[in-house]
């Protein structure tokens, strides 16, 4: 039973600024910033009402644990309050019809907590978002009603998300349960948790069945922060090893990239491949005096970006040899990574709020870290399923896939002798020195099969069940998929011409041997217009799928408007 209950109308001329001022016991600089960001999102999504409930802390286990940790930190009983806020879009909401409104009318369920900060003079109240289940940003619904399907924002791709079961109270003490398709957000309290705690909770709680709390993280790491002996020597609080320890304690695996140790690595390409694989990722970057860490939940795409093709053309061979030189070869590349059209990563920042767009170039630097260490990408940690072991890198898979197709366009090879129109276009672009676009992701076999079964090419043709069986019967559970396209097909139709499936469980290829044939032996499948080759069968078959196909969708249930 809530300790207090109120339904607040938020339509114009009501102000969310006034709502927050009335909600927080005592205004404090910066700590309410995420709450303002959340309310700004809900204003954009057409929020009409908020259900505000005072919660009895001792009746809710994770809140009781949070207070227990703060009591331990301050070494005394601290004043602690909690409020549940349910944001709704429905013009006709009232106390009687809350049980009847549709789930998609609910925008968020948030628990806001406040405690007396006994380390500061006058013991001011310290507010923070303890947990929030926030809908993926979407267009406001006409007239506050949820007719039709939800429309997500233009070219905003949310690859990390989950459906959360939430509830809100009713006046009579009963509860209404509802589902929100979105992500988890939370804020550090700066006493028993710091940004690494918040980041871990945000990425792990986006996995089905997870409900990670600050107290659980500190229990795993055997930490007992207190005011007299502060544990956290860095603002982000935990070391990389400690972050990994928390992740692996749940029988999960990590893939890491250190961009200070390897400054020639482009953080954006690795981050993009991880997010496209639907792997929750933590991105750490350097600040003026320390590090900060944020979860990456998606990206935006600018299909009108001039830079990818122009840079390829105007910078010439010197620009295009960089990647191959990392493999000890001096070949000129013929492709542009799909990440080149990504203009923002969608992140949550516990200091500012959820669903911010981080411009990709903002964390790139041409200088070395030791000469220019501030505000640049430092470390990426991606969470992988526990049921496989990844060894080969996504960079190797992408580069090898391009090299394999370059081999096929040579005189008297499969693509150069093909009579199919789109095979000829691939060869023509190669001869003219025009770039291919390549998108690489680590995917599972079941999702790959589903895409093959559902998709049709531009002319309406679809793979037969016999073709799908031929293509997939011998594939492992996980593998890299590199999709190769032409710039105009990729940016306009969101489609591809070639699929290359590459093994992920073999040891990294040794560039010192310079045996390209070993790379080709790791190609498990190659689909080109009108033909499919499967290494396990040692043969190719013809197919009626001869035109360009839709790009692979890891999560077809979340579709945005595209341009």
Phi, psi and omega in degrees: 000123181295149177284339174207158184209134180204145172248119187248127177278134185242009178289159176307133016260019179295153184241130175290334175298315179292323178302315181291320178300322180284335184280321185272135184297326184204114183304133175226142182297134171078321187294337178266006181302313178300326179293322175296319178298315179300313180295327176296318177299317183291327174299315179296328182273006173084031180301134180246335184212155171231130171266121183248123182232128170283134184252145173274109189303317185290347180272351183239117192301312184291331174289320178298321178293322179296315178296321179300319178295320178292321176301319180294320180298311183277350180061032174193169181288118184257143175293130188213128180230155180220140179228133175261131181240124178245116183263131190227145173246098179196113184298332189252026181292137169209175185300329185281328187258008177304320179295344188257345183288153185289153179302323185288356172283342182274125183265328183192155170232119188232137169250116177260129179243154179217138177222158175282120180276100185282357178270357182243144178306142179071000174051061182291159175286140180243107180270147172200154179279109181288316174201149179211131172254110193242127178303147172300136182305136185212166178291147177297148182271134185303131177059020178072013180249151186261055176278136178080190185272161178282137179249115178277164191293153184302124175055029173257115184251110182260097185273340180247110181199176184198158173264121183255137172271120184236176178208157171222152182280157172248164184300328184275006179095348175284173179233149173254123176264149180203163180250140175238126173271109185186214182225166179264136175229146174207172184230143175292156173259357176071001180248294178263354178218150176230190190296331178293323174299311181299316179299316179298316180296321183291323180278321183285325180284357170274001174265143181302134175085355182269141174213070185279135179242166176301317182298325179291319178299313181294329176293317179299320184268001179056048180252141175224075183299142174211161189293333184274340180220082187294127184282324191271113181270346177242155182294331178269356159084314186247148175282166176301318180299322179291321176299314180296322179299319178296314182298312184288343178293344178258024178061037175247165179241160182235149167239131186237149174224128179253108186275350170280322179288328181232077187293345178281346177288134177272111184302328184293323180293317180292320179295317180298314180297322180293315182292321177297334177278000181067033178261119176303135186225143174253126179248120177259139176224158183276145175247192182300322184233356189202213178230156173224152183230138180224145173279144178254122184246355179176197180204163170253164181224131178252099184286351178258013183293131182279327193301314188305309181286321182295317179296319177301317184283313190278330180279336173075203191296324183302317179294321190276353180268351189304308185295317182295329179294333175296336178263009176080016181238152181248045176272152179269127184282153182243019185224161173237127179298145179301334179300342181295338179265000176277119181260340177216149163260139178270121187231163165251133175238117185295343176277339187235325180135184185267163171059042172272151176262115178267111179302130186304317185288346184295334180252010176269144176218142177272347182270168177281147181303324183289339179264335184215076190276352192263143175052061177214158181298133183247309188208142176236130176237119178250141181265126182247156174298160184273354190266014174205165181240116180268130180238302179294148184272158176296327178297316177299316182298317181292314182295318180294324179295318178296317180298323179296317179290325175301323177295320184290338181269358178291158181308137177070012176260177193304312183285323183290337180260357182289147177264358182288139184303312186285336172293321178293324179293323176298314180295320180297317180296325179294313182295328183275000180073024179268147187281151165266155173256135181231128176241125184238135177215155175266120188228166179259156186298317184299317180293324177298315179297318179298319178296316179299323182288327187269330191276149173236151177282179188297335179268001175096001182277151184226151177292140174282163178298326178294321179293318179297319178297317178299320185285327193243349188300330183252011180282148174288175181292329180226147180194168173273140172241120174252122179256129184245132184217181172255151186308316183289328176288318182294314186279334185262305183269349187054050185225172187222165178248330188226141171243131172239122176259127188233139182295148179244355189253011175262156179300148181307142179294138182268107183292341181294334180282335179054037178259092183297330180302329178293325175295316182296329180291345179270355176282120183267331183206144175223117176250123176236167181305117176086001185204149177225129175248132178238121185298321183298328179269348181056036178202167177245156173231154176275157182215151176281353176279097188243347182257186182285148184247154175300147176299151178299135179245115180292323181227088183293349182284342179249102181240136180250167169294142183234147176230000000 
